[in-house]
């Protein structure tokens, strides 16, 4: 069972698409220096479905969130109930003992766990993370390189959603996995 799970994970990672930005030239940064970041304006949050938000983010019509800059995370793809992100750990993310801080790994997981739910949130509704659990299974350093994280919705109700995500190296080794519960709510009219 473990061997077949490893084979499935290695197979899944081979379908990831790389971005056009040259990682080597930017010393690990996923974005060019002039990249703009921002929040979704409230008037758009109330007039677009979650999936429409992610379609616009991928096309460049909406900027990535500011946390993506800080954590060096980039959205690769989104479909209803599933998102894929990439991240490159930097020395700025180290803890005192010389590995990537668990909070950075949790941030990447939360980005995938929440965004896959967001793709299913209907027009006029919002959501927030209610709780999440992270399992760190392998240490991460700058030498680990690019990480791939996929989030998938497990359950989508009117007021609660749950999701799961895994972080994998490009070589197909798992470094962390987690689950999340999100609260779904109506955005009040102004």
Protein Blocks (a to p, Z undefined) as FASTA:
>chain_A
ZZmmmmmmmmmmmmpccdfbdfklnnopabdfklccddddfklmmmccfklmmmmmmnop
accdfklmmnopacfbdcehiacddddddfklpcfkopacfklmmmmmmmmmmmmmmmmp
cghiacddfbdcdddfbdcdfknopaddddddfbdcfkbccdddddddfkopafbdcddd
ddddddddZZ
